[in-house]
Amino acid sequence: MDEQQSLPPHVLIFPLPLQGPVNSMVKLAQLLCFSGMHITLLLTENIHNRLVRHTNISSRFDQFAGFQIKTISDGLPEDHPREGSKFLELFDSLKLKTKPLFKYMLTSGLLCSDDGKRRPVDCIIADGVLGFTCDVADEIGLPIFCVRTISPCCLWIFFCLPKLIESGEYPFKDDDLDEPIRSVPGAENFLRRRDLPGFCRSGNLTDSNIQLYKTEGQENSRAYGLILNTFEELDGPTLNQMRTICPNIYPIGPLHANLKNKLYEEKTSLGPSSNSLWAEDRSCINWLNNQPFKSVIYVSFGSIATMTNEQLMEFWYGLVNSGQRFLWVIRPDSMAGDDRKNKIPADIAEGTKERGYIVGWAPQEEVLAHPAVGGFWTHCGWNSILESVYEGKPMICWPYFMDQQVNSRFVEEVWGLGLDMKDTCDREIVEKMVKDLMVVRKEEFLERANHMSKLAKNCLIEGGSSYSNFERLVKDIKSFK
Ligand code: UDP
């Protein structure tokens, strides 16, 4: 065997440049480094700058000789608001402007390892939304694995979009959102029109989201395998449906906890620092330290969701009137338009001072693991759900877009882990749901949440499903060397 042959595989990891996918794929990169792979992490310049500003990204990989970060342009001007309402422009730009650059970087040696040996990439792991990476991998003859960081239940709906359209079920014939959906195998008993990703409501076949996502089954099945952030015990039935289209699936989640375990096992002094693109306000941990056991509802709607001032007020009144303690993340950019400038009414300001705490961005994993937190009011982003499931925290779901509408249905109807508040925004409903989750039905939800949390923990230990799937992934990557 020559020297090149005996070296570990050189893997290129390319996340979709949004908070959720970046978070998951940086963790995957760390996990693969621990398995001895040489990793090149390819980040868009915008994401790289923000990660460097807010995290210790480089120092987390210091111990891995074969690790390097490379950057690529996303093709948008620096001041473009990539998250928020214009985020579809990012997809267009990636496809148009980043694709040729990506191919050039791969073929011109710009992505070779910097370990002195200048080794080319052996294998690519890219976000499945970046379908062009499969084209490029095909063109230059490199094996590729896709990663999807959204929920499998939503991805399965994307896989079924062509069937929904062919069967004539979509576009819907009328606007009854409670009609059951028939063309998503396995979900016939609980899925309604209102639970499909929000963009399906437009009923427009030329909608850019429909165009983007209806090819997911086709795109992802081109890759050698599909890596998913979930675990068999949570998503087994959905995964089995997906295997009819993508036979080789690696459910290796919950990724954040998979990595935490690895860091613990390796006795590394580097904590599982977050990959936040905003500065974390850690003062909320001190505040939580002074609250009683499981008394606080943590409220956060992730990194993209925005709300109007009217919605904010309904939420606020609902929370204050519930009489429960709350920790609320209101990002500086979470208000739609100029709405943030309005004055907060005195009665809710008083209720907040007594029982609430507000931050711009929280260390969420740490917050959810905190003993004072008894529930999570979430927008149902997939990372947030997995983080909550792992920590055994029941949820109230206020989905905003994408997979969140589906996830919230699964939280209530399939997993029994909380309450789905979709399509409502009313202080009385908020008050009732918060009381139900934290007081009235507390035991019932906690029992199920504790059970699922145990399953999530067990799947990551030796012999567990995600542990074994990760070992299989490593073995398969090595086979391409
Ligand atoms: N997050 C965080 N602090 C916050 C809010 C969110 O660290 O105040 C993290 C959270 O832990 C999760 C990610 O941001 O890992 C959000 O991803 P998710 O998939 O839940 O939602 P998205 O932001 O993509 O809508």
Boltz pocket constraint, residues with backbone or C-beta under 6 A from the ligand:
constraints:
  - pocket:
      binder: B
      contacts: [[A, 19], [A, 20], [A, 21], [A, 23], [A, 149], [A, 274], [A, 276], [A, 300], [A, 301], [A, 302], [A, 303], [A, 304], [A, 305], [A, 329], [A, 360], [A, 361], [A, 362], [A, 363], [A, 364], [A, 365], [A, 380], [A, 381], [A, 382], [A, 383], [A, 384], [A, 385], [A, 387]]
      max_distance: 6.0
